[in-house]
């Protein structure tokens, strides 16, 4: 059955490949060759175009493609009170590639007193005739990268106060999006999914953290973040094991975190990476609670090769052994450009994949 509220039978994670004109404008702005206003003009034009593309391929929700951001997470975090941009000694290691070396440092009390992304959402809302979808990083994004996070000890002599303030800052942020009219918000959650990876758990131990404690802590932060939403707002979370230039950061089935994900966290739906064996089997879906949905990320954004429709249908049927078919939807496994570099595929391949997801959804759910 077709859905009229999110998440939709054919949905998508959020980020889209940045067009060359936008990349050039951002480079020119970084060099000081054009003004911020000139860059915004290009962003506005390209976002308007990409919204229309999403509507044309039949999606019921549209994002701004994250076109005003460089990263899926850092641009949002840098806008919180008490957070500053920093350059790290090195980037984060992915499979065969290392990211750019930007990060966060905590210089004062965490809080939320406004954010440029509220205006970004309003622009999206004004320019689409489908459901406008906003994506922001889950609270764990500020803490979960496997490097030591610089936190000013004068601001936070103990970490309990840090996590308390982080939850409250997020609660205010989520409410601010709601007050701006947002009714479809997605929290991008990499680091609960990463806790399914034994190597990553060891990295966190080496850093001085207890991985057993982190999953429930991150789950409680999400619950705090969404504790003040209006009754008609849908909040989903996207689970990912890393997405940078078509590479990944971790592997491991959801089983290790299934209690936190399905029993503890109170979101309305889960966008779940399922495009490769790295994500394990569908068995954890048997814990999906009544009224919640799992959006199966069976279509990869890491390559341009178009999946076989019938193979995707069979995979959905497999998943339906563990959760009711009516609780399932379909999407790509991740965004197409979690950072501005983007994954290694062409724009027309991106749109073909999104169009195909809609065709599969019609076949499966009518």
Protein Blocks (a to p, Z undefined) as FASTA:
>chain_A
ZZfbdcdfbdcfkiacddfklmmmmmmmmnopacfklmmmmmmmmmmmmmmmmmmnopab
dcehlmmbmbfklmmmmmpghiacdddfbdcddehiacdfbdcddfbdcddebdfklmmm
mmmmmmccbdcddddddfklmmmpccdcdddfklmmbfklmmmmmmmmmmmmmmmmmmno
pabdcdddfklmmmmpmklmmmmmmnopafklmmmmmmmmmmmmmmmccfkbccddddde
bjeehiafbecdfklmmmmmmmmpccfbdcddfkbfklopfklmmmpcghiacdddfbcf
kbmbdcdfklmmmmmmmmmmmbcfklpccddfbdfblbfnopaddfklmmmmmmmmmmmm
mmmnZZ
